[in-house]
Amino acid sequence: MKCFVTGASGFIGSNLVHELLARKHQVKALVRAGSDMRALAGLEIETVIGDLSDRNFLRKEMDGCGWCFHCAADYRLWAKDYKPMYAANVEGTFNVIEAAGHHCDRIVYTSTVGTIGLPKEVDGKIVPSSETDAVSESDLTNDYKKSKYQAESVAIKFAREGLPVVIVNPSAPVGPRDVKPTPTGQVIVDFLNKKLPGFVDTGLNWVHVRDVALGHILAAENGKIGQRYILGNAAGNWTMEETLKVLEEISGVPAPTMKVPHWVALAAAHVEESTAFFTKKAPKAPVAGVKMSKYKMWFNPRKAIEDLGLPQTPPKQAFADAVKWFRENGYVKT
């Protein structure tokens, strides 16, 4: 199958390209001008330079492609101006899916678990959320989440109108080729460089980025049109304290032991963001990230496991692969 992949140089996109090639598919990769291409180096793919805003360009370049994977997104938790984020995530999604609808048998849209309702506490225990848990307006705590929620709504609308759209919702992927790195990858880099003095009481669902990439392919093969699938790991719901202990075991770097109260972290984030408007340098701990950390973002991927056959690589292996990649690629200075 010839596959069109947007955001191909990014974390999920590049791992998807590798897995598509491993399965003998052809890849046409859309990247922006000036993109860091290290994650795609040496691959036999067709690369096109373009922008999500040009619908006619997208329609022309997708001619002959049977599958479209829309992985491109503006993933930032802080920006001086959020208009470009909405243009990329919402308008860009409309343009890609509309163009793909003229050519492709399957369109897989990469959303996020941020568009799913937060876990609820029942009898003192946190129940991980599933695809049926609706997100509330109060859950959409930052512009990234808001823009992705709007973009997912666009994808759902196209599916209802008959386009072959399947939605995947990755949780917190870790692993190799996190070139930028992503905000979650930056936590690992800071840990390895001993720049993580403390942590807040939060939790995430960790999943190997390779499983996320394979989940995209499985969604194209077996996903039901209009459905969404959490791409996570059933054993990956860890607190941050548990996560740091695993990183210590893998890397040999001592884990921080200071648990920072949420209100202290939030106050510091507000100060740092105020400074960032003058320095134009993104804060290391943006307010949006601290607000998200108030909740344990735990999710249940059973639907993707049962319906798609989503692999379940142990999260510890995902972190080991990430640590190895970051160290081998010059991200660790100590």
N, C-alpha and C positions, 0 to 999 in steps of 0.2 A: 504494500500500500504506500502511496506517496502521501506524506503527512506535512501539513503546514503548521509550524510551531511559532507562536509569538512569544516574546520574552525568552528567546532561546539561549541567550548568554547568561541568564539569571540562575539562581540556585536551583529551583525546581525545574525550570526549562532546560537547563544544560544536562541535568541528570536524566530527564525525560528523553532528550536527544540520544544520549548514550544507550539507553535501554531500547529505544526504537531501532537503532542501528544493530544492536545485538540480536534483535529479532528479525533482521533482514528487511526492515522497512526503509523506504527512501525518505529523506528529510529535506524540506525547504525551510530554512530558518530565517525568521524576521528579526532583525536587530536594529537598534537605533545607531545613528552615526556617532562614532566615538566610544562605542561600548567596549568594555574590557572583555576580550575574546579568549582569555586563558582557558576557561572551562570547556571550550570547543576546539582547542588547538589540535591540529593533526587529524581531524575527523573528515570523512568523505561526505560532505553535505553541500547543498546549494545554499548560499547565503545571499539574502537581499537586504539592502539598507532602506529603511522606510519609517513611516510614522503612522500611528493608529488613527490620526485625524483624516487621512486621505482614503476615503471609501473606494473611490475609483481605482486607486493604486492597489488596494487590498483585493478587490474583486478580480483585477487582472492577474495578480500574482498567484491567486488561489486556483486559477484555471488548471485543471488536471489533477488536483489534490482530492483524495477521497476522505481524508480525516483532517479536521482542524482542531488544534489544541491551543486555547487562548490562555496562556500562562502569564502574559505581560501584565504588570501592575506597578503602580507607584506605591511602594511599601515604606512609608516613613511614619514615625510617631510624632515628629515635630517638623514644621515648615514655617517659614516667615509668611508665605502666601500659599493657601491651600487650593486655589483655583486650578493650577495645573494638575493636582491630584485628582480632582473631580473630572477634569477633561480627559485624563488618561484612563481612569478606572470606570467611569460611567459612559461618557461619550465614546471612548475607545472600544468598550465592550459592545455597544450598539453597532458601531461600524464594522467590527470584526465579524460578529454573528450575522449581521445583515449580508455582508459580502460572502461569507462561508455558505450561507443558505442557497446561493446560486450554484454551488459546485459540490458540496461535501455531503457524504452519507451519514457522517457523525461529526458533531461539534461538541467538544468537551471544554466546559468553562471552569477555570480554576477560581473558586471562591475562597472562603476561609471559615473556620469555626466561629469567627467573630460575628457571623450572621445568624448563629444559632443561640437560643436562650441559654442563660447561665445555669450551671448546676444548682439544684435546690437541696436543702438540708432536711432530711426526714429521720426523725427519732435520733437526732444527734450525729447522723452519718450523711456525708455528701453523696448524692446520687448523680453520677456522670450523665450529662445531657446526651440526647440522641437527636436524630433529624426531625423528630416530631415536636421538639420543644421550640416554641415560637419565641423570637427575640422581642424584647420590649424596647420602647424608646429610651428608657433609662439605661438599658444595657449598651446602647450605642454611645460609648463614652468619649469617642474621639473621631476625628475626620476620616481617618483610614477606615475604621469600622463603618461609618456612615456611608462613605463612598462605595465600599464593597457591598453593603446592603442594597444600595440603589442599583449597583451593577448586577447583582444577583437577581433583582426584580426584573431587570431588562431581559436577562437570560430566561427567566421563567415565563415572561410574556411571549417571547419568541417561541418557546416550546409549546405554549398553549395555542399559538397560531399555526402550529404544524411543523416547525423546523426541528430537525433531529438533535436537540440540545440535551446533554447530560451534564449535571453539575457535580463537581467534587469539592469537598471542604476539608483541606488539610488542617491538621492540628498544629503541632510545633515540630517541624522537620529539623533533623540534625544529620550531619554526615559530610562527605567530601564535596568539593567544588563550591563552597560558600564564599565566593570571591569577594563580595562587597565589604564585609559580611552582613548578613541580616541582623536585626536586633537580637534575636536569640543566639545567633552565632557569635555576636560580639560579647555576649556573656561568657562564652567559652574562652574566647581570646583574652578577655580581661582576667579571667580566672588563671589561665596559663601564665599570664604576664604579672601575676600577683598584684593586680590593680582592682581587686574586688574586696574591699575592706570588710563588708558586711552584707547582709541579705535581709529581705523582707519575707514575712510569712505568706507565701503564695504557692501556687501549684500550676503545673502545665501537663498536657498530655504529649509526651515525647514519642516521635516516630522516625524511623530511618527514612532519609530522603529517597533512598532507592525504592522503598515500599510505596512511597507517595508517587514516584514516577511510574512504577508498575501499576498502581491504582488508576492512573490516567489511561493507560493502555487497556486495562481490564474494563474500564468504564466505556471505552470506545467499542470494545468487543461485546460486552454483556450488559451494559447499563441500560436501564429503562428510560425512555425519553421523558423529560420533565422531572425526573427524580434527582435527589441529591444524596450524596454518599460521604460520610465522614471518613477521611483517610487518616486514621490514627492507629494506636496500638492499645490493645485491651489491657496490657500489663504496663502501660506507660504513664499512668496517672501518678505522678510523684510530686511531693512537696519540693520546694527549692532546697530545703535542708537536705533531703534525701538525694537530690540531684548533685549537690556539691560534694557530698560524701562519695558518690560514685565517681565523680571527676577526680577526687583525691586518690581514690584507689587505682584508677586508670593511669593518671599522669604522674603521681608521686608528689604533686604540689599540695601543700597543706590547705585544707578548706578553711575559709573564714568561719569564726564561731559567733561573731556578734550579730544578733538579730535586731534589726533596726525597726522601731515602731513605725507603723504606717504614716502617722501624722508627721513624724520627723522627716521621713523620706519625701512626703508631699510638700512640706514647707521648703525643703532644700531644692526640690525640683522647680518650684515657682521662682525661687531666687535665680537658679541657673538659667531658666528660660528667659527671665527678664534681661539677664546679661547677654544671652544669645542674640537678642534682637539688635544689639550694638556690635557684637563681635562677628555676627553672621556665621558663627560656628555652632553646629547642632549640639544641644546639650547631651551629656552622656546618659542622664536619667531624665527624660522628658516627663512632663506632667501626665500626658496620656498613658505612658507606660506605668507610672506609679499608680494611677487610678485603676488600671487593669489589674495590677498586682494585689488589689484588695480582695480579689476573688480567686478561688482555685478553679482554673479553667480545665476541668476534667470532662472527658467525653467518652462515649461508648461507640466504638466502630463496628459493632456486631453486624449491622446491615451490610456494610462493605465486605466483611469477612465472609458472610453467608451467601450473599447474592453475587459478589464479584470474584471471590476467592482472594481477597487482599492478603498478601504475605504479612507475617508477624515476626520480623527480625527483632531479637531482644533489644530493648532500648540501650542497654549497656554496650552492645556492639555498635550501635549508632554513634554513641559518644566516643568510643574507642576509635572509630573510623574518622570522626571529626577531629579529634585530638591529633591523630597521625597526619591528617591532611594539613591542618594548620601549622604543625611543626615543620613538615617537609616543604611548605611553601612560604616560609619566611614571616609568619605572623607572630611568632613567639620570639621575644627578644632576650629572655633570661635563660 
